């Protein structure tokens, strides 16, 4: 891969940029206040999206020449972690838009303009959703149970079911893929982008889950929705692929998901500390529970975990931005990061709940909501089992 171009010290997106400026405290407090209501009522955070759009958040990855912020993955990961401390479901929902725009930016930085149409649409504040996950398809990007039928002019008609379509109420562009079996001996996976104003797709309005409720990740049914040749971006063989698009999707998806759960872990640790200082313990002689040795150990254990997670997210994101060529080690690095981040966040939330005690079991408790939200981490690809298989293959070779 080519060496990255160093950023100018005068570039405002590199020199003076700060997550506190794009996501100030007062904004996050509004998001936090609304998050409980969206969780309780199972509604989409339209007000959050409106405020983020007004601040140019949807254009974070869009180059400055196209009216965006021109940020890299490390900077966006920092923003997503900060956003997740206030409204995890808002952060996770917006993350799917950032995955596609981030993929386009990663490819563009490597001389591949095949997803520049994403950057162009994002510059106009179009909202991208991720229509990839399918019921019964644990191969994720390496195969599809959605049909992609050629139209004869370079376009395709897609028929199938996509699950966990975050941003369902608001997306205007949906990235999809399906299997073209025109040649049974050489089936292909076709990637393209659906426009919301096209016929042939429907949202089932079926999102009713334990956590991450505000993502409104409804099932999407594709019924022959047609994507013209101008919006078809890849045609790849079935199976694992070294294509840059596959790299970009995995690198941006796994890293940004890790960033969201890093934010959840940060907030859980903050709440554990607040709880320790805000209550007293008879075991500690009626003094603050912050002096209770057991509480201190649990808070320290959570702090150790968060401190260890912070640089992991930063380093992987930094390597993507710097065009570092990890070669065949990239899959293990990114799936390992996602797995460690989601598992660490769950462990930190668990420690925080134990410190807070029974109050966290109330439906009105922020920690109680985090405990439900953090469970979603195990369902994002790659799963823990898939991550272990990937890393085992990298270290020990294929199983057969």
C-alpha positions as CSV (number, residue, x, y, z in Angstrom):
1,X,0.0,0.0,0.0
2,X,1.2,3.5,-0.7
3,X,2.6,5.6,2.2
4,X,0.2,8.1,3.6
5,X,0.5,11.8,3.0
6,X,1.3,13.6,6.2
7,X,-1.3,16.1,7.3
8,X,-0.4,19.8,7.4
9,X,0.0,21.3,10.8
10,X,-2.4,24.0,9.7
11,X,-5.2,21.6,8.7
12,X,-8.0,22.3,11.2
13,X,-9.3,18.7,11.0
14,X,-5.9,17.5,12.2
15,X,-4.4,20.3,14.3
16,X,-7.2,22.0,16.3
17,X,-9.9,19.3,16.0
18,X,-11.4,18.1,19.3
19,X,-14.2,15.7,20.1
20,X,-15.3,18.2,22.8
21,X,-15.9,20.8,20.1
22,X,-18.0,18.7,17.8
23,X,-19.8,17.0,20.7
24,X,-19.9,19.6,23.6
25,X,-21.1,18.6,27.1
26,X,-24.4,20.4,26.8
27,X,-25.3,18.5,23.6
28,X,-24.4,15.2,25.2
29,X,-26.5,16.0,28.3
30,X,-29.6,16.6,26.1
31,X,-28.9,13.3,24.3
32,X,-28.6,11.5,27.7
33,X,-31.9,13.0,28.9
34,X,-33.7,11.8,25.8
35,X,-32.1,8.4,25.7
36,X,-34.2,7.1,28.6
37,X,-37.4,8.1,26.9
38,X,-36.5,6.5,23.6
39,X,-35.5,3.3,25.4
40,X,-38.8,3.3,27.3
41,X,-41.0,4.1,24.4
42,X,-39.0,2.2,21.7
43,X,-38.7,5.2,19.5
44,X,-36.1,6.6,17.1
45,X,-34.1,9.6,18.3
46,X,-35.1,12.1,15.6
47,X,-34.0,15.1,17.7
48,X,-30.5,13.6,18.2
49,X,-30.2,13.0,14.4
50,X,-31.3,16.5,13.7
51,X,-28.7,18.0,16.0
52,X,-26.0,15.8,14.7
53,X,-26.8,16.7,11.1
54,X,-26.8,20.4,12.0
55,X,-23.3,20.0,13.4
56,X,-22.1,18.3,10.2
57,X,-21.7,14.9,11.9
58,X,-23.0,12.9,9.0
59,X,-20.2,14.5,6.9
60,X,-17.4,13.5,9.3
61,X,-15.6,11.3,6.8
62,X,-16.4,13.5,3.8
63,X,-13.4,15.4,2.5
64,X,-13.2,19.1,3.2
65,X,-13.2,19.8,-0.5
66,X,-16.7,18.3,-0.6
67,X,-17.9,20.2,2.4
68,X,-17.2,17.6,5.1
69,X,-14.9,17.5,8.1
70,X,-12.3,15.3,6.4
71,X,-11.8,13.3,9.6
72,X,-10.0,9.9,9.8
73,X,-11.1,6.7,11.5
74,X,-9.2,7.5,14.7
75,X,-11.0,10.8,15.1
76,X,-14.4,9.4,14.2
77,X,-13.8,6.5,16.7
78,X,-13.1,9.1,19.4
79,X,-16.3,10.9,18.6
80,X,-18.3,7.7,18.6
81,X,-17.0,6.7,22.0
82,X,-17.9,10.2,23.3
83,X,-21.4,10.0,21.8
84,X,-21.9,6.5,23.3
85,X,-21.3,7.7,26.8
86,X,-24.5,9.7,26.5
87,X,-26.7,7.8,24.1
88,X,-25.4,4.3,23.1
89,X,-28.3,3.5,20.8
90,X,-27.9,6.8,19.0
91,X,-24.2,6.2,18.6
92,X,-24.8,2.6,17.3
93,X,-27.5,3.7,14.8
94,X,-25.3,6.6,13.4
95,X,-22.4,4.1,13.3
96,X,-24.0,2.3,10.3
97,X,-24.0,5.6,8.3
98,X,-20.4,6.1,9.3
99,X,-19.5,2.6,8.3
100,X,-20.4,3.3,4.7
101,X,-19.0,6.8,4.6
102,X,-15.8,5.5,6.4
103,X,-15.5,2.7,3.8
104,X,-15.7,5.2,1.0
105,X,-13.0,7.4,2.7
106,X,-10.7,4.4,3.3
107,X,-11.0,3.3,-0.3
108,X,-10.5,6.9,-1.6
109,X,-7.3,7.2,0.5
110,X,-6.0,4.1,-1.3
111,X,-6.7,5.4,-4.8
112,X,-10.0,3.5,-5.2
113,X,-12.9,5.9,-6.1
114,X,-15.6,3.1,-6.5
115,X,-17.5,4.4,-3.4
116,X,-17.1,8.1,-4.2
117,X,-20.8,8.2,-4.9
118,X,-21.2,7.6,-1.2
119,X,-19.1,10.6,-0.3
120,X,-21.0,12.7,-2.8
121,X,-24.4,11.7,-1.4
122,X,-23.2,12.1,2.2
123,X,-22.0,15.6,1.4
124,X,-25.7,16.3,0.7
125,X,-26.6,14.7,4.1
126,X,-28.1,11.6,2.7
127,X,-28.3,8.9,5.4
128,X,-26.8,5.5,4.7
129,X,-27.9,2.3,6.3
130,X,-26.3,-1.1,6.3
131,X,-28.4,-3.8,4.6
132,X,-26.0,-6.7,4.9
133,X,-27.0,-9.0,7.8
134,X,-29.3,-11.8,6.7
135,X,-31.2,-14.5,8.7
136,X,-29.5,-17.9,8.3
137,X,-26.3,-16.4,6.8
138,X,-23.4,-16.8,9.2
139,X,-20.9,-16.2,6.4
140,X,-21.7,-12.5,6.4
141,X,-19.9,-10.8,3.5
142,X,-18.6,-14.1,2.0
143,X,-22.0,-15.3,0.8
144,X,-25.6,-14.2,0.6
145,X,-29.1,-15.7,0.7
146,X,-30.4,-12.6,-1.1
147,X,-31.0,-13.0,-4.9
148,X,-29.3,-10.5,-7.3
149,X,-30.8,-10.9,-10.7
150,X,-29.2,-9.0,-13.6
151,X,-31.4,-6.6,-15.5
152,X,-29.4,-6.8,-18.7
153,X,-28.0,-3.3,-18.6
154,X,-25.5,-3.6,-15.8
155,X,-28.1,-3.2,-13.0
156,X,-29.5,-5.8,-10.6
157,X,-32.8,-6.6,-8.9
158,X,-32.4,-7.7,-5.3
159,X,-34.9,-10.0,-3.5
160,X,-34.4,-11.2,0.0
161,X,-34.5,-10.2,3.7
162,X,-32.1,-8.1,5.6
163,X,-32.1,-7.9,9.4
164,X,-30.8,-5.4,12.0
165,X,-31.2,-2.5,9.6
166,X,-30.4,0.3,11.9
167,X,-31.7,3.8,11.0
168,X,-34.8,2.1,9.4
169,X,-37.1,5.1,9.9
170,X,-34.7,7.6,8.3
171,X,-32.2,6.1,5.9
172,X,-32.2,7.5,2.3
173,X,-29.6,5.1,0.9
174,X,-29.3,1.4,1.8
175,X,-26.2,-0.6,1.0
176,X,-27.2,-4.1,0.0
177,X,-25.6,-7.2,-1.5
178,X,-26.9,-10.4,-3.0
179,X,-25.9,-13.5,-4.9
180,X,-26.0,-13.6,-8.7
181,X,-26.3,-17.2,-9.9
182,X,-26.5,-16.5,-13.6
183,X,-23.5,-18.8,-13.9
184,X,-24.0,-21.7,-11.5
185,X,-20.3,-22.6,-11.7
186,X,-19.2,-19.1,-10.8
187,X,-21.8,-17.4,-8.6
188,X,-21.0,-13.8,-7.7
189,X,-21.7,-11.4,-4.9
190,X,-23.1,-8.1,-6.1
191,X,-22.9,-4.9,-4.0
192,X,-25.0,-1.8,-4.6
193,X,-27.0,1.1,-3.1
194,X,-30.8,1.3,-3.0
195,X,-32.5,4.7,-2.8
196,X,-35.4,5.0,-0.4
197,X,-37.7,6.6,-3.1
198,X,-37.5,3.4,-5.2
199,X,-40.2,0.8,-5.1
200,X,-39.5,-2.8,-4.1
201,X,-38.5,-2.6,-0.4
202,X,-40.4,-2.4,2.9
203,X,-39.5,-2.1,6.5
204,X,-41.4,-4.5,8.7
205,X,-41.5,-2.3,11.8
206,X,-40.6,-5.3,14.0
207,X,-37.8,-3.9,16.3
208,X,-38.7,-4.7,19.9
209,X,-35.6,-5.8,21.8
210,X,-34.0,-5.9,25.2
211,X,-31.6,-3.1,24.5
212,X,-30.3,-0.6,21.8
213,X,-34.0,0.0,21.2
214,X,-33.6,3.5,19.8
215,X,-31.6,2.2,16.8
216,X,-34.9,1.0,15.4
217,X,-33.1,-1.7,13.4
218,X,-36.1,-3.2,11.7
219,X,-36.1,-6.1,9.2
220,X,-36.0,-4.9,5.6
221,X,-37.6,-7.0,2.9
222,X,-36.3,-6.5,-0.7
223,X,-38.8,-7.5,-3.4
224,X,-37.1,-7.1,-6.7
225,X,-35.8,-3.6,-5.8
226,X,-33.7,-2.4,-8.8
227,X,-30.3,-0.9,-8.5
228,X,-29.0,0.7,-11.7
229,X,-25.5,0.0,-13.0
230,X,-24.4,3.5,-11.8
231,X,-25.0,2.4,-8.2
232,X,-23.5,-1.1,-8.4
233,X,-20.1,-0.9,-6.8
234,X,-18.7,-4.5,-6.8
235,X,-19.2,-7.9,-8.3
236,X,-17.0,-10.4,-6.3
237,X,-16.7,-14.2,-6.2
238,X,-18.4,-16.1,-3.4
239,X,-16.1,-16.8,-0.5
240,X,-13.4,-14.9,1.3
241,X,-11.9,-12.1,-0.7
242,X,-8.9,-9.8,-0.6
243,X,-10.9,-7.1,-2.4
244,X,-10.3,-3.6,-0.9
245,X,-14.1,-3.2,-0.3
246,X,-14.1,-6.2,1.9
247,X,-11.1,-4.9,3.8
248,X,-12.7,-1.5,4.2
249,X,-16.0,-2.9,5.5
250,X,-14.3,-5.1,8.1
251,X,-11.8,-2.5,9.2
252,X,-14.3,0.4,9.6
253,X,-17.2,-1.7,10.9
254,X,-15.2,-3.6,13.6
255,X,-13.2,-0.6,14.7
256,X,-16.2,1.8,14.9
257,X,-18.3,-0.9,16.8
258,X,-15.4,-1.2,19.2
259,X,-15.4,2.6,19.7
260,X,-19.1,2.6,20.6
261,X,-18.7,-0.1,23.2
262,X,-15.6,1.7,24.5
263,X,-17.9,4.6,25.2
264,X,-20.3,2.4,27.1
265,X,-17.5,1.1,29.2
266,X,-16.3,4.6,30.0
267,X,-19.8,5.7,31.1
268,X,-20.3,2.5,33.2
269,X,-17.0,3.3,35.0
270,X,-18.1,6.9,35.6
271,X,-21.4,5.7,37.1
272,X,-19.6,3.2,39.3
273,X,-17.4,5.9,40.7
274,X,-20.4,8.2,41.3
275,X,-22.2,5.4,43.1
276,X,-19.2,4.7,45.3
277,X,-18.9,8.3,46.4
278,X,-22.7,8.8,46.6
279,X,-23.5,6.1,49.1
280,X,-22.3,5.0,52.5
281,X,-21.4,1.6,53.9
282,X,-22.0,0.1,57.3
283,X,-19.1,-2.3,56.6
284,X,-16.9,0.7,56.2
285,X,-18.2,2.2,59.5
286,X,-20.8,4.4,57.9
287,X,-18.3,6.2,55.7
288,X,-18.4,6.6,51.9
289,X,-18.5,3.3,50.0
290,X,-15.5,4.7,48.1
291,X,-13.5,3.5,51.2
292,X,-14.9,0.0,51.2
293,X,-12.1,-2.4,50.1
294,X,-14.5,-4.6,48.1
295,X,-16.0,-1.6,46.2
296,X,-12.5,-0.2,45.7
297,X,-11.3,-3.5,44.2
298,X,-14.3,-3.6,41.8
299,X,-13.9,0.0,40.6
300,X,-10.2,-0.6,40.2
301,X,-10.9,-3.7,38.2
302,X,-13.2,-1.8,35.9
303,X,-10.7,1.0,35.5
304,X,-8.0,-1.5,34.6
305,X,-10.2,-2.9,31.9
306,X,-11.1,0.5,30.4
307,X,-7.5,1.7,30.5
308,X,-6.4,-1.3,28.6
309,X,-9.1,-0.9,26.0
310,X,-8.5,2.8,25.2
311,X,-5.2,2.4,23.3
312,X,-6.3,-0.7,21.4
313,X,-9.1,1.2,19.6
314,X,-6.9,4.2,18.9
315,X,-4.0,2.1,17.5
316,X,-6.1,0.0,15.1
317,X,-7.9,3.1,13.8
318,X,-4.6,5.0,13.5
319,X,-3.1,2.1,11.4
320,X,-6.1,2.2,9.1
321,X,-5.7,5.9,8.6
322,X,-1.9,5.6,8.1
323,X,-2.4,2.9,5.4
324,X,-0.3,0.5,7.4
325,X,-0.1,-2.8,5.6
326,X,-0.7,-5.6,8.1
327,X,-1.4,-7.9,5.2
328,X,-3.0,-11.2,6.3
329,X,-3.0,-10.1,9.9
330,X,-5.7,-7.4,9.3
331,X,-8.6,-9.8,9.9
332,X,-7.4,-11.0,13.2
333,X,-6.6,-7.5,14.3
334,X,-10.0,-6.0,13.6
335,X,-12.2,-9.0,14.7
336,X,-10.0,-9.3,17.8
337,X,-10.5,-5.6,18.6
338,X,-14.3,-5.8,18.3
339,X,-14.4,-8.9,20.4
340,X,-12.3,-7.5,23.2
341,X,-14.1,-4.2,23.2
342,X,-17.6,-5.7,23.4
343,X,-16.6,-8.3,26.0
344,X,-14.7,-5.7,28.1
345,X,-17.6,-3.3,28.0
346,X,-19.9,-6.1,29.3
347,X,-17.5,-6.9,32.1
348,X,-17.1,-3.3,33.1
349,X,-20.9,-2.7,33.1
350,X,-21.3,-5.9,35.2
351,X,-18.8,-4.5,37.8
352,X,-20.5,-1.1,37.8
353,X,-23.9,-2.8,38.4
354,X,-22.5,-4.7,41.3
355,X,-21.0,-1.6,42.8
356,X,-24.3,0.3,42.4
357,X,-26.4,-2.5,43.8
358,X,-30.1,-3.0,43.6
359,X,-30.8,0.6,42.4
360,X,-29.4,-0.4,39.0
361,X,-32.2,-3.0,38.6
362,X,-34.8,-0.4,38.2
363,X,-36.1,0.3,34.7
364,X,-35.3,4.0,35.2
365,X,-31.6,3.3,36.0
366,X,-29.1,4.4,33.4
367,X,-26.9,1.5,34.5
368,X,-29.8,-0.8,34.0
369,X,-30.2,0.5,30.5
370,X,-26.5,0.1,29.8
371,X,-26.7,-3.5,31.1
372,X,-29.3,-4.2,28.4
373,X,-27.6,-2.2,25.7
374,X,-24.2,-3.8,26.1
375,X,-25.7,-7.2,25.4
376,X,-26.0,-6.2,21.8
377,X,-22.3,-6.4,21.4
378,X,-22.3,-10.2,21.1
379,X,-24.6,-10.1,18.1
380,X,-22.6,-7.8,15.8
381,X,-20.4,-9.6,13.4
382,X,-17.9,-11.0,13.9
383,X,-19.2,-13.1,16.7
384,X,-16.9,-14.3,19.4
385,X,-16.9,-17.8,18.0
386,X,-16.1,-16.5,14.5
387,X,-13.3,-14.2,15.9
388,X,-11.7,-17.2,17.6
389,X,-11.8,-19.2,14.4
390,X,-10.2,-16.3,12.5
391,X,-7.4,-15.9,15.0
392,X,-6.8,-19.6,15.3
393,X,-6.5,-19.9,11.5
394,X,-4.0,-17.0,11.6
395,X,-1.9,-18.6,14.3
396,X,-2.3,-22.3,13.6
397,X,-3.3,-22.4,10.0
398,X,-6.6,-23.7,8.5
399,X,-8.4,-26.5,10.4
400,X,-8.4,-28.7,7.4
